[in-house]
Amino acid sequence: MSNLRKRVCIIGAGPSGLACLRYLTESRERFTVQAYEQGTESGGCWVYTDETGRDKNGFRIHNTIYN
């Protein structure tokens, strides 16, 4: 086994990205992991917001929970 750490980039910090991040950081192999999230909070569809439409940068606000 090499002493070099494998570098992994996770795009999106929603449910799948967070599960992947946890798995890789707790694995027996050594990984350097970096997660990137477009939104202001991690959690993806688990994060509730009243906002709909588009954000200040013009990106669509994904919200799976509505009143």
N, C-alpha and C positions, 0 to 999 in steps of 0.2 A: 504494500500500500504506500502510495506517495504521500509525502508530507505537505504537498501543495493543496491549498483549499480550492474547492471548485466554487466558482462564482455563479450565482443564480439571480435572475431578475424576475420578479413577479409583477405583472401588470394587472392592477386592480386589487383593492383591499376590501372586496366584498366577502361573502361567506366562503367561497371557494379559495380566494386568494389568502384569506386569513388561515384557513385550514392547511393550505400548502405551506405557508410561512411557519406555522407551528410544527408541522411534520419535519420540515427541513432543518429547523433550528434544534430539534430534539433528536435528530437521527444520529446514528453511530458514526457516520462519515462526517467529515468536517466541511461545512458549507459556509460561504459568506453570502448572506441573503439580503437583498434590497427590494422592498416593495414600493410601488408607485401607485398613487391614487389621484384621480382627476378631481374628485370632490374635496370638500373641506374636512370631511370626517371619514374615517374608515368604517366599514360595516355594510356598505352597499344598500341592498333592499331592506336591511334591518333598521336603517336610520329613517326616522319619520321627519317629514317636513311639511309645512302647510303650503310651501311654494310649489307652483306648477309653471309650465311653459319653459322659459329659457332663463339661464343665469346671466350674470353681468358680462360674461365673456361670449355669450351667444350659444352656449352648449345647452342641449335639452336636459331638463331636470327630470331624472328618472325617479318616480315615486310609485310604488306598488300598493301603498295604503292610502285610501282616500276616505274622507268623511261621508 
